[in-house]
Amino acid sequence: MDDATLGDRIRAVRMRRGLTQKELTAASGVSLSLLKKLESGVLTTARLETLRTLAGPLDVTVSSLAVGPDEESPHDDDVTVWEPVRSAIDGSRAGPPDREPPLAGVEAACADAVRLVLGSRFAEVRVLLPLLLRDAGALADAAGNDPAVRVARSRARQLAGYMLGQTWQLAAARYALALAVDDAAGDPAAGPAAAAWLAWARLRGGDLDGCAALASDWADRSEPRLTRAGRDEIAAWGRLQVTLATAAARDNRDADAATALRWAQVAAVAVGKDFVPAGNPWDVFGPRTVAMASAEIALVQGDPARTLRITERLDGKGFPVARNWLRSRLDVAAAHACQGDDEDAAAVLTGVQDAAPEWLAHQRGARDTVAVLAGRPRRAIAAEVRALADAVRLPLL
């Protein structure tokens, strides 16, 4: 069935399981009208969340049903304003710097970019990134295979890939991150960190198999000796396990997700507390990070009550990277919405909007939650929900 459509695959598995359409909708919660549109080919794509809901009662993985990626198209404005960053990824640049940049200068510029990323200051970071990529490329051209220089260029490309991924320019993000992996492949901390970001970009685009394969391969090759490895190495390996667990959960492979999550917890215990790795300074890893991943996985698995039980024990005060904490708050909002607690969901999202409006505008999970809130039967959509819809660029009728 290599040429089968999404509807063909769903129908074939449903019939092999001896289920009628009504029985599958009753078991999955997917509406009968949506299932009929998928099986008839009226709809040729579906969100991963829908496929996972169907995959459970069909007892198959999401990947076996999916046809093509679950990518959101970037906003036209983002494609335009981020073009200089895309053009600078591979070293193509308008002109060389006025002099060969020193390594310390590239590292300082990278630190400036990290601060902008951590502050979710998208407009400023997209101005700085082409210059950083230009200087890192020029330095690498002059220095050859100097490991420190290659790691510096890898970090610049990781930042570019991360920001392009945040704005749903995923093909360019994967390209930048693949180059970053090549640059840092020989470094025991920077290599796995770059690979984890590439796996994240694949996950963000719905390539569950590709994400899991990459994360598993790098986790195997970089597995540290916990009694001797440095915290950065352990954190990079733990982050790969988190990514692997998230991909497995989304692919309806809950046993694999649980195994990877246990290894992530082992790594979290080994590092002691949440910290920002020197080799990945716009990320964080530790026990709270893994707990937040557990809460996200519980939501994916259809257990919003467990998501809330986990997160109610967490405190964002003093958390090393605000963006990661805010990402967890989106799961909290979604869990409240799943339980019908609309006011709590809206309040959480409003708090995220106040903290990081540019970042929130690009979060599809937030948009999905706002769509749920806006779709509730009511006389009029509350002003707070309308404001949130504007913030996540969700048009309301």
Secondary structure, DSSP 4 states (H G I P E B T S, - for coil): -TT--HHHHHHHHHHHTT--HHHHHHHH---HHHHHHHHHTS-----HHHHHHHHHHHTS-HHHH--S--PPPPPHHHHHHTHHHHHHTTS--SS--SSPPPHHHHHHHHHHHHHHHHTT-HHHHHHHHHHHHHHHHHHHHHHTT-HHHHHHHHHHHHHHHHHHHHTT-HHHHHHHHHHHHHHHTTSTTHHHHHHHHHHHHHHHTT-HHHHHHHHHHHHHHH---TTTS-HHHHHHHHHHHHHHHHHHHHTT-HHHHHHHHHHHHHHHHHH-S-B--TTSTT--BSHHHHHHHHHHHHHHTT-HHHHHHHHTT---TT-S-HHHHHHHHHHHHHHHHHTT-HHHHHHHHHHHHHH-HHHHTT-HHHHHHHHHHHTSS-SS--HHHHHHHHHTT----
